[in-house]
């Protein structure tokens, strides 16, 4: 009997010394934007400052590929469903575009993830090559006028002097803070408020009676 007790004590001792399992990795999957989702950010660039409003207008197919159309003041921005920026449109004419679309996010997001991008940027001033590196740096609390959020901090490193840091909050499906540099110029944005679009109506079950009618 004593030997059995000794074995049990040894097992319990080994179990207490076993390392604790690692905490689960925090990740975020691509959000589903809704028509009507609206974000207001305050921005500051040098001595100038203001407020901008971004609203999801529609989902539109271009060449068989669906895009979110996000109106930012007077500009329509086209994003893939992975939130890769593809183009800006002003008065129904393309003002700028990236080919392939610029991958500001690669899902799922998780701390330590990194990806590279090579592509072409074109606007009214000409065309140039892009060679960029993106990273998910941390998951951290962020406080902005819209409230407190748990956000993924990301960074973009482009050409010398072209950098961005931005904080994506799954709760609002978009960024809550942004810090950027273009040469000697810096800018920043913070979220003022977020108004979600209406939840789309659920489709009736296949083969079910129309209009909620019951037999």
C-alpha positions, 0 to 999 in steps of 0.5 A: 500500500505504501508503494502505491501511495509513493507512486501517486505522490510522485505523479502529483509532484510531476504534474505540478512541475509541468509547464502551463500550456501557452495562452491562446494566440489572439487573432482577427479574421477579415470583417464583413463590412455592411452597406451603411457602416460609417466612421468619422475620424479627425485628422491633422497634417502639419498646421492643418486639421479637420474631420473626414467621414467614410461610409460603405456605399455598396458592393460592386463587381469590376471584372467579375471581382467584388469590391467594397465601395467606400466613400471618403468625403468626395472620393470613392475608394475600392477595397477587396473583401480582404480590405486591400486598397485597389483604386480611388475614383473621383467623379466616376473617373479613376484618380489613383490605383494599385496593381495588385491591390495594396494589402494593408491587412492579411488575414487572420491578423496575429502578432508577429505576422509579416508580409511583403508587397511588390506592385505598381502605383499610378495616379495623375502624376505618373506611375511608380513601383512599390516595394513594401513590408507590413507587420503586426507588431502588437495587440494593445489597448488604445483610447481615442475619442470614440472610446477604448478598444483592444486593437492590433497595431500594424506597420508599413515600411515603404520607400525611405521616409514613407511609413505608417503605423495603424491600429485595427479594432475588430469591434469597429471593423476598421482602424481607430488610430493612424500615424503616417510619414511621407518625407518630412510631412507627418499626419495622424488620425483618430476615430471620433465615432462609428455607426454600424450599417443596418443588419441585412435581412436574413434569407428564408430557409430554402423551401420554406413558406414565403413571407413567414406564412405557416401551414 
